[in-house]
């Protein structure tokens, strides 16, 4: 059950909060053109959603616990614990996630440009005239 097991509930909360962060971050940089806005959001999404494995030693029994957590969290904990090996692995995954996020956002930008160009080409072939910003005149109060 989802409520009784804390790990799936933790991941569900993490995904929900990260979607809120990405959405508000995208809206916060709305003054940028589409490409930089998508690249910044893609890099942040890659940083936030890249998973990394970790190993913790238990206090009782001397055994270890292996798990999966966001690479941002793993690198932060490794930094606080002065664990260079875990830090290197998590930072490598963070760079990989940022690169994947940037690449996917550039691919999304290209796809959106082609879709918009195709929509504009189809509108010019139709019966309705295409109005541009130069054809429009603002009302003047005298």
Secondary structure, DSSP 4 states (H G I P E B T S, - for coil): -TTT-HHHHHHHHHHHHHHHHHHHHHHHTTTS-HHHHHHHHHHHHHHHH-EEEEEEE-SSTT-EEEEEEEHHHHHHHHHHTT-HHHHHHHHHHHHHHHHHHHHHHHHHHHHHHHHHHHHHHHHHHSSSPPP-TTT-------
